Amino acid sequence: MRLLILGGTEFVGRAVAEAGLARGWEVTVFHRGRHEPPAGAAVLRGDRSVPDGAGLSALREGTWDAVVDTWSGAPSAVRDAARLLAGRAGRYLYVSSCSVYEWPLVAELREDKPVVEASPDDGDDVPYARAKRGAELAAVGAFGPERTLLVRAGLILGPWENVGRLPWWLNRIARGGPVLAPGPRDLPLQYVDVRDLAGWLLDAAEGGLAGPYDLVSRPGHATMGELLDACVRATGSDAELRWTPPDRILAAGVEPWTGLPVWVPPGEMHDAMHGADVSKALASGLRCRPVEETVADTWAWLRGLGGEAPRRPDRDPVGIGPELEAKVLGP
């Protein structure tokens, strides 16, 4: 397989590139040059953020069996790239998001449920959900529904994470001492290891899958307790997890999802984020590794970087500071 990855040097794109290279595929990454590409990948340089496709000149020649795109900005950037490649690539695999669905989100199978209004011609000034949906429309508009796979990912964790969720927990727990653990301990989580996403995506490219797929583990693949216990074991820390009721955490002004990453208290939001029926993806071959493996491998990667994980400039930092944590924990 000849694989072109638009990006390919960070988080999801890098995981896909590494997985493709491990299979012996011919992998090309198109990127701006801000990060080192994976060893063994061919490199094309350009900048998709340049208006009117002016930064895509490196893509004007070449043929590929599949294109993987993880873009989260202006849908018009996906539109320009997809139109340029439509006659020289077999399939377009766009890594989208479950955020494209209209609220309130439902727990049942939702690949055919209503999505937000969007346009493939939108620029940077649109909300995340609309940007992802607009990019979906751009990909389908260029390649057609039979040659486009829409990978609507949920929470993604694992090595190369540049959002900071699991790295924050690992670094906090590695420091030891009393740790604010958001309850309930048995709160079910739903996420996907980036390497499992990458493996499924490459299988889908070979198998010719098309259309939308919600890609995340089954609900309850792990619990909040299992995630944080795995962090304690991986870091070898003396941290003491102090499980705290949601009401107490919220009353102190701690924001779910961002203040305490991954965690969302029981209720409508939790059910939307961690309760989706993903039987379509599981039936198509998605397999998810144990939480212990995701956590241990992420810690090993993080230690190799000196503990400082890369962070996307378009995302705010996650986590709470020591003062707020101590306030919630009390004396």
N, C-alpha and C positions, 0 to 999 in steps of 0.2 A: 504493500500500500504506500502511495505517495501522499503524505499528509502535510497540509499547510496550516499553521497555527498563527492566527492574528493575535500577537502577544507572545506567549510561550516562555516568558522568563519569570513570572510571578504566580504564586498560588495555583489556581485551577489550571491556567495555561501551562505552567511549568510541569504540573503533575501529568497532564496529558502528553506533553512532549517527552518526559522521562519514560512514561509507559509505552509510547510509540517506539522510542529508541530501543527499549528492552525487548520489543517484539521483532526487532530487525527491520522496522519500517524506515523509509526515507522521510525524514522529518525536516521541514523548513519552518523557521520562526521569523515572523515579520514584526520588528519592534523598533523602538526609538533609540535603543542603545544605552538606556539608563541602568540596565542590569546585565550581568553576564548570562549569555544563553547556555543551555545545557550542552555538555560536551558531546560532540558527534552530530549536532544539528547544523544544517545549512542555515545561513543567516542572510536576511534581506532587511535593509534599513529604510524606515520611513516614519511619517507622523500622520496618523489618521485625524488628528484634531485640526489640521490645516484645512481651511474652508474649501469647498467645491472639489474635494478629492485631489488637491494639488500635491499632497504628501504621499500619494500612492504609486508614484512612477515605478518603483521597484517591483510592483505587482503586474505590470503591463505585459510581461512575458512569463511563460511557464505553464505547466499543466499539472493538476493534482487530482487524486481520487476523491479527496474529501478536504473540506475546510472547517476548522474549528475556530469559533469566535466567542470570546468571553466579554466583549465590550459592555460597559455600564454607563456610558455617556450619551451623547447626542445620537438619536436613531439615524439621523442623516449620515453619520459616519459608517454605519452598517449598510445603509442603502447604497452609498457610493462604492464601497468595497465589494458588496455582493453583485452589483450590476457589472462591475469590472471583471469579476471572476466567473460569472454565470456560464459563459461559453467555454471555459477552460478547466472547470472543476466538476467532479461528478455530483457531490452532495455538499450541503451546507449545514453544519451542526452548530446551533446557537445555544450557548449556555445562558438561559434566561432565569427567571425567579418565580416562585409561587406567589410573589407579591402582585403579579399581574391580575389576579382574580379580584372581582368586585367584593367589597365588604358587605355583609359579614361573610367570612369564609366558612365553608361547610366541611364536615368531617368525611362525608362519603366521597366516592370517586368524583373528582372535579375537573378532569381534563376537558370536559365538554361544558363546564359551567361558565357563566358570563364573566367577561374580562373587562378591564378598564378601557375607556375610550383613549385612543392614541393615534398618532400619525407617523409614518416612516420619514416624514420631512421635518419632524420636530428637531429643535436644536438643544443646547445645553440647559435651557431654562425651564425644564419640566421635571416634575417629581420622579423619584426612582421607579415607581411602578409604571408610570406612563412611559418613561424612557425604555424600560425593558420590553413593554408591549409594543411600542413603536418600532423597536429593533426587530422583534419577531415579524411584524408586518413587512419590514424592509427585506428580511431574508426570504420570506415566502414570496414576496413580490418579484424578486429577482430569479429565484430558483424554482418556484412553484411548490405546491404542497407535497408532491410526491418525492421531491428531492431535498426537503428541508426537515430537519429534526429539531424540535424545540425542547430543550432540556430545562424544565422548570425546577430548579434546585431549591431545596429548603436550606436549613442551617448547614454550613460546610465547616468541618474541622479537620485538623491534621497538620503534618509538616508543611512548611512554606506559607502558613497562614499570615496574611498581611492586614487582617482586621484587628486582631489582638485578643480575641475572646479566650481561647484556651491558653495562649501564652500568659495572659494576665493571671488566670487561676494558678497556673504552674509556678509563676514567679512569686505570687503571694504566698502560696502554701510552702514553697521552698524557704521563705524567710522564717517560717515557724511561728510558734506562739499561738494564742487564741485566734481562730479564724471565723469570721462571720459566715456561717453556712446557711443559705436560705432554704427554709423548709417548704413543704414537708420533705423529709428525707427520701420517701418513696415516690416523689413526683416523677412521672414518666417523661422521658426526653425522646425527641425525634430529630436526627441529624444524619449526615452522611460523611464518611471519611473521604477526603479529596481523592485519595488513590482508588477507592471503590467507585467513585463517580467517574474517574478517568478510565478505569478498566471497562466499566459498562459502556461508556461513550464510544470507545474504540470497537468493542464488540458490536455496538449498534451501527457503526460506520460500515463494518464488514458485512453485517447482516441486512443492511439497507432499510433500517427502521426509519419511519417518517412520522410527522405529526407531533403533538405535545405529550410529554411524559413528566409527571411529577416525580422528582428523583430525590428521595430521602429514605431513611430506614423506616421500618415499621414503627408505629407508636410503642413506646416502652422498650425500644432496643436497649436502652440503659435508663437508669434513674439518676436524679441529682446526687443521691448518696453514692451510687456506684461510680459516677464521674469523679467526684471529689475524693473518694477513697482511693481511686486509681492514681490521682495526683499525689496523694500522700505517699503511696507506695513507690511511685516512679521517682520522686525527688528524694526519698529517704529522709523526709523531714520529721521533726518532732511536733509538727503542727497539731493543734487540738481543734477539731471541727466542732463548733458550738452551733447546733441546729436551732434556728430561730424562727418563730411563727411569721408568716407573711405580713400580718397586720402590723406587727411591731416594726418590721423593716420599712413598710410603706409609710407608716406614720412618721418615721425619721426623715422622709424625703428621698429615700433611695429609689432610683429609677430602675424598674425591671428591664432586663435585656441589655441595658447599657451600663448601669451602675454596678450590677452584679451580672456579668455576661452569662448568656445562655438561659438564665433563670427567668421564668415568667410565672407569677403566682397562679394557683388554680382559678379557673373561670373561663370566660369567653375567649380572651386573648390567648390563654394557654392552649385551649382546644384548637384554636386556629393555627398556632405555631407548632404544636407538638402532637396533633391528633389526626393528621390527614390519612385517609385510606390510600395506600400506595400499592395496591395489589397489582395494578397494571405494570408498574416497574418491576416488582418482584417476579411476576409471571414471565417477564421478558429477560430475566437473568440477573437482576441486581442481587448481589451478595454483599453483606456488610460485616466487616471484621469486628471482633470484640472491642469494647471500649478500652480495655487495658492496653491493647496494642496501639490504638490511636494515641492514647495519652503517653505511653512510654516512648513511642517513636517521635512524637512532637517534642517531648522533653529532651531527647537525645539531639534532635536538630537544633533546638533552642540553645542548648549548652554549647554546641559547636559554633554558635554566633556570639557567645559570651553573655547569653541571657537576654539580649536586646533583639526583639523580633522586628522585622520590617513593618512599616505601616503605610497604608495607602493615604496619600495626601488629601483625598476627597472624603475621608471618614474621620469623624471626631474620635478622640481617645476613649477607651472604655475603662470601667473600673472605678472604685471609690478610693479615697485617701484614708490614711491611718486615723485621722481625727474623727471622721464620720463613722468609720468602723467601730472605733472605741465607744463612741456615743451610743450606737445601737446595742453593742454588747453590754454596756453598763459596767458597774464595779464588780 
